[in-house]
Amino acid sequence: MKASAFVYPWDVNGDPGAPERIAALGVDQVTLASAYHSTRALTPRHPRHRIVTAEYAAVYYPAGDHWADRRLRPHPAGDWAPGDAYGEAAEALAGAGLEVHTWVILAHSSRLGAEHPDTSVVNAYGDRYPWAPCIAQPATRAYLTDLAAEAAVRPGAAGVELESLGWYGLQHLHAHDKTAGVALGDAGQYLMALCFCPTCRAGYGEQGLDADELATAVREALEPLWRGAADDGGWPTVEKLLGETVAAATRAWRDGRARTLQESAVAAVRAAAPEGFQVLLHADPVGYHCGANAGVDPARVLSDADGVVVPCAGGTALLTPFAEHAREDTVLAANFTVVSGMGGSPGTLAADAARARALGATELRLYHAGLASDGDLAAVREALR
């Protein structure tokens, strides 16, 4: 199976040994960040630093002049990835014989929410999520589509992996996260992700819902969870709490906005890319899920993109719905965390990969070559050998 390791530019730039060390893992490809959210990252082998703090969502290449007059536009990175950090790293990795694909984070940007609060998701209580752009708003959709194309099609790149191309909600980490005190479950996470910005309020109206009544219903449905009631019922619980008709109407609005944004972004990338450029989405087959792995309809997304990257850290079951709709040339990449300190299991990678292959996976993604310890990387080398 073809394997690719995720990498940040700062894992490579300034470390002459990094490209060969990554190639020696036995991977054929690297998925290199060209647009990424804020983060604090360990760099356990770099000769110049051990911690990199990416202070805000940024692009790691010189953004085009066409952004100059745009209200919503990407920002260059600070000293953690200056100039064309992506291009420098990509050239070094290609020199080690690795195929380079871009890694583009889209609907996840705290800086966008801080500078333009009106772009953020607003929950049923009126709280804004500055890390979560509302993907229903026309200006935000245009920004994300154009960013996808530019950040994806970098010189020398053979493909892209588009992450966070869908709705975001409460659950993704934000700074020093303190939101785990109540176990919301899938249903609670969905209810807390419902957006009530002006665009979404109008969208609910198009589905025959009164936005004020819906917000009241959502708050009432969440009240038992704040008191500690367990919820692990998933979508049937949402239907029970809101009523099947109301629940379906919220999905119709949200699913339609996500689907058309994904279609537009993929089309924009293809229009900007050379022939043969591969376009993958980080995806979850449970359509109402929010986050980095966007909830999608497997059949639909595989009719647009060349394939998907599927989270498998908790097991490989999410591969099956995609495998059922895969074509002969579909890329179905099983994404495994190989950083022990982040809950990964590099020691079982060979067995995990075998299970993924049996369920239809055609490739592996390894998160993350720059963050892993020497011991973790040794286990990866052994597994891929």
NUPA-714886 format. One record per residue (C-alpha): x, y, z. Coordinates in pm, whole numbers, padded with zeros to 5 digits, always signed. Example, Ala and Ser with C-alpha at 12.3 -4.5 7.8 and 13.67 -1.06 7.14 Angstrom:
# NUPA-714886
+01230-00450+00780
+01367-00106+00714
# end
This chain:
# NUPA-714886
+00000+00000+00000
+00119+00346-00082
+00189+00543+00236
+00216+00917+00297
+00334+01098+00609
+00198+01433+00721
+00467+01701+00759
+00488+02071+00845
+00735+02297+00662
+00914+02372+00991
+00990+02001+01033
+01206+02023+00720
+01336+02377+00677
+01659+02426+00870
+01708+02050+00920
+01919+01912+00633
+01866+01554+00753
+01485+01568+00759
+01404+01473+00397
+01618+01159+00396
+01495+01065+00743
+01134+01087+00627
+01207+00895+00309
+01378+00624+00514
+01046+00553+00688
+00943+00371+00373
+00677+00622+00264
+00631+00713-00100
+00473+01051-00040
+00449+01342+00202
+00139+01550+00268
+00290+01892+00338
+00094+02175+00501
+00049+02479+00276
-00238+02640+00471
-00287+02555+00837
-00463+02665+01155
-00293+02790+01471
-00104+02526+01663
+00182+02456+01904
+00399+02173+01775
+00684+01967+01910
+00989+01924+01686
+01188+01654+01868
+01476+01625+01618
+01519+01973+01475
+01870+02118+01523
+01743+02472+01592
+01422+02437+01796
+01205+02200+01994
+00875+02393+01993
+00709+02586+01712
+00416+02813+01791
+00202+02895+01490
+00009+03187+01634
-00275+03204+01383
-00417+03040+01072
-00188+03124+00782
-00062+03026+00440
+00294+02904+00408
+00364+03053+00065
+00335+03405-00082
-00037+03463-00138
-00142+03604-00476
-00199+03972-00546
-00564+03899-00623
-00635+03900-00248
-00528+04262-00202
-00874+04418-00222
-01062+04130-00063
-01220+04173+00281
-01158+03804+00363
-00808+03698+00271
-00536+03462+00396
-00251+03587+00610
+00118+03506+00569
+00278+03313+00850
+00503+03476+01103
+00855+03367+01187
+00747+03005+01227
+00709+02965+00848
+00828+03283+00672
+00831+03353+00300
+00775+03050+00081
+00826+02800+00362
+00611+02547+00182
+00809+02578-00141
+01143+02541+00037
+01030+02229+00220
+00864+02081-00089
+01181+02118-00293
+01391+01948-00025
+01144+01660+00013
+01120+01608-00363
+01499+01596-00371
+01482+01294-00144
+01260+01116-00395
+00928+01185-00222
+00609+01278-00405
+00471+01596-00249
+00100+01669-00200
-00040+01979-00035
-00234+01972+00293
-00491+02252+00310
-00699+02343+00615
-01007+02542+00519
-01306+02610+00749
-01103+02637+01069
-00951+02975+01144
-00956+03162+01474
-00798+03465+01310
-01078+03490+01057
-01329+03481+01342
-01136+03737+01547
-01102+03985+01262
-01448+03925+01117
-01681+03805+01394
-01979+03811+01159
-01829+03516+00966
-01845+03278+01264
-02093+03007+01355
-02341+03132+01619
-02503+02868+01840
-02859+02859+01975
-02749+03055+02284
-02598+03336+02078
-02235+03233+02143
-01994+03278+01854
-01737+03013+01758
-01447+03224+01623
-01257+02912+01515
-01553+02796+01299
-01645+02999+00989
-02008+02958+00887
-01985+02781+00552
-02333+02899+00449
-02231+03265+00416
-02164+03363+00052
-01849+03568+00121
-01700+03293+00336
-01777+03031+00072
-01605+03242-00195
-01302+03288+00031
-01274+02916+00110
-01316+02814-00253
-01045+03051-00375
-00814+02955-00089
-00861+02587-00169
-00749+02638-00528
-00449+02858-00449
-00316+02662-00151
-00369+02329-00325
-00197+02394-00654
+00155+02482-00548
+00454+02435-00779
+00557+02070-00798
+00260+01936-00604
+00101+01620-00744
-00220+01645-00545
-00398+01790-00245
-00578+01679+00069
-00854+01921+00167
-00929+01915+00539
-01206+02096+00727
-01413+02135+00411
-01748+02135+00587
-01918+02244+00907
-01726+02298+01227
-01884+02279+01570
-01791+02293+01935
-01577+01987+01972
-01248+02081+01806
-00977+02201+02042
-00946+02578+02081
-00653+02721+02279
-00665+02578+02635
-00982+02382+02581
-01216+02343+02879
-01529+02196+02720
-01514+01832+02823
-01693+01874+03155
-02024+01761+03005
-02046+01454+02783
-02260+01588+02500
-02245+01283+02274
-02313+01296+01902
-02661+01443+01940
-02547+01717+02175
-02254+01804+01953
-02488+01840+01656
-02727+02065+01847
-02438+02280+01970
-02312+02305+01610
-02636+02439+01463
-02565+02790+01342
-02800+03086+01392
-02616+03359+01203
-02841+03571+00976
-02762+03353+00673
-02850+03030+00850
-03161+03179+01010
-03281+03266+00661
-03182+02919+00542
-03395+02753+00807
-03682+02972+00690
-03637+02831+00339
-03687+02488+00494
-04012+02594+00658
-03868+02652+01007
-03896+02955+01232
-03540+03028+01349
-03645+03165+01688
-03863+02862+01757
-03583+02632+01646
-03331+02802+01876
-03571+02764+02167
-03622+02397+02084
-03246+02339+02067
-03190+02501+02407
-03469+02294+02560
-03329+01977+02406
-02984+02048+02550
-03104+02124+02901
-03100+01760+03027
-02742+01722+02901
-02623+02016+03110
-02766+01836+03411
-02564+01525+03332
-02803+01305+03133
-02611+01059+02916
-02652+01072+02540
-02506+00818+02301
-02802+00779+02065
-02665+00975+01770
-02905+01094+01502
-03213+00911+01638
-03169+01115+01957
-03164+01439+01757
-03488+01329+01587
-03641+01248+01923
-03539+01581+02076
-03637+01807+01786
-03892+01592+01609
-03818+01409+01285
-03952+01682+01056
-03758+01964+01223
-03440+01757+01248
-03461+01666+00880
-03510+02031+00784
-03195+02136+00969
-03002+01863+00790
-03144+01966+00453
-03009+02319+00498
-02671+02221+00642
-02607+01924+00414
-02689+02129+00108
-02451+02408+00206
-02170+02164+00282
-02225+01961-00034
-02224+02258-00270
-01917+02410-00101
-01730+02083-00141
-01832+02062-00505
-01724+02422-00569
-01390+02380-00393
-01305+02060-00579
-01405+02221-00910
-01190+02527-00835
-00889+02311-00755
-00934+02111-01075
-00963+02430-01281
-00633+02559-01140
-00445+02227-01144
-00257+02044-01415
-00399+01726-01562
-00368+01428-01330
-00368+01636-01012
-00520+01427-00731
-00792+01577-00510
-00879+01405-00181
-01107+01513+00105
-01063+01434+00473
-01407+01288+00537
-01640+01109+00776
-01924+00895+00634
-02162+01007+00911
-02315+01304+00735
-02411+01515+01036
-02067+01498+01200
-01867+01822+01218
-01495+01888+01234
-01171+01837+01049
-01311+01525+00881
-01623+01670+00724
-01940+01463+00739
-02028+01363+00382
-02246+01132+00176
-01995+00867+00057
-02151+00812-00285
-02173+01182-00359
-01827+01281-00245
-01665+00998-00440
-01840+01119-00754
-01658+01454-00720
-01320+01386-00560
-01058+01125-00645
-01095+00978-00300
-01103+01037+00072
-00878+01028+00376
-01064+00851+00656
-00983+00876+01030
-00894+00531+01162
-00736+00610+01500
-01042+00464+01673
-01076+00168+01438
-01129+00104+01070
-01511+00078+01056
-01552+00418+00887
-01382+00280+00576
-01670+00048+00490
-01930+00304+00374
-01674+00457+00138
-01555+00119+00010
-01912+00036-00088
-01909+00327-00334
-01547+00317-00449
-01452+00285-00813
-01149+00093-00932
-00938+00410-00929
-01077+00556-00604
-00820+00643-00339
-00936+00523+00002
-00665+00630+00246
-00676+00502+00604
-00540+00767+00838
-00358+00633+01146
-00201+00835+01427
+00154+00708+01482
+00244+00942+01769
+00222+00745+02093
+00191+01056+02305
-00118+01159+02108
-00292+00825+02148
-00139+00660+01842
-00020+00302+01818
+00277+00277+01580
+00360-00067+01718
+00039-00210+01573
+00059-00026+01241
+00123-00339+01033
-00180-00517+01177
-00391-00202+01154
-00294-00156+00789
-00385-00516+00712
-00731-00467+00863
-00774-00145+00666
-00675-00316+00343
-00924-00593+00407
-01197-00328+00432
-01099-00167+00103
-00826+00083+00192
-00583+00144-00093
-00338+00377+00084
-00213+00478+00428
-00177+00819+00589
+00052+00853+00888
-00002+01134+01136
+00262+01274+01191
+00627+01236+01084
+00739+01559+01249
+00565+01509+01584
+00660+01146+01646
+00945+01036+01872
+01243+00839+01743
+01090+00527+01892
+00761+00586+01714
+00938+00640+01383
+01139+00320+01431
+00810+00132+01474
+00676+00291+01156
+00985+00189+00960
+00948-00167+01083
+00578-00179+00994
+00625-00039+00643
+00919-00267+00576
# end
